[in-house]
Amino acid sequence: MPELPEVETTVAGLRKVLDGEIISRAEAYRADLRWPMPVDLRQRLTGARITGLSRRAKYGLIHTDREDILIFHLGMSGRWRVDPSELEKHDHFVIETGGGRLVALNDPRRFGSLDIMPASQIDAYKSFVGMGPEPLSDVFDAGALQTALKGRAAPIKAMLLNQNIVAGLGNIYVCEALHMSGIAPTAVSATLSKRKLEKLVTSIKEVLTSAIAAGGSTLRDFAAPDGELGYFAKDFLVYGREGQACACGAPVKRRVDSGRSTFYCAKCQR
Ligand SMILES: [Zn+2]
């Protein structure tokens, strides 16, 4: 499942292909993904020039000179295929450029989404309303996190997954950051000291930055035909490592809350 670093890598890859290009063709091959695609997608995109690409939380944003922003989410299984030799069953949307490049949004499970909004209204996009700060921005620091967690009895892990507290964090990197900062996933949010929160914020930024760097190093290959954006292999300290030894020697444990696995070390994390 793509998390923030995968989306960041995807956007960086798409930028190399799309930035500054005229969209000669934009075509959807079905009416919906997780929800209906805008009916005027083709009309608003065809002939427009792409003026930049960016990311907000786990959403990729493609900006055009018509002051529109195409907003995509990769859901559970979405990826962009670059210059595929032929389209596949699950390629649901394509953008072709005047320069002859083609990118296809492939999403077998269709939990992803595509929307288009005027740039001036982007903050009112339903998923962005009330959303917390970007974890890699300077606004996200221990003070801001402490304020956001004030009076919260919920476990810290649940709070970090809450998009209104901090944007774009998912299960994998929350597990990793909690391990790196030595905080139990079940710790009561409001009771964490400023020092612990400082360590946590540093760890969150560190796990995301190193994953983005790992993703960036895979972009070398994407320019090849049938290049795929969005996924890369990473080494995790605890995620997916139940029963294996933590760096301290104790076995990594797994617990399941509301269907979601948490990987942690009971010895390192308190
Ligand atoms: Zn340990």
Residues whose N, C-alpha, C, O or C-beta is under 5 A from the ligand:
A	BS01	ZN	C246 A247 C248 A250 C265 K267 C268
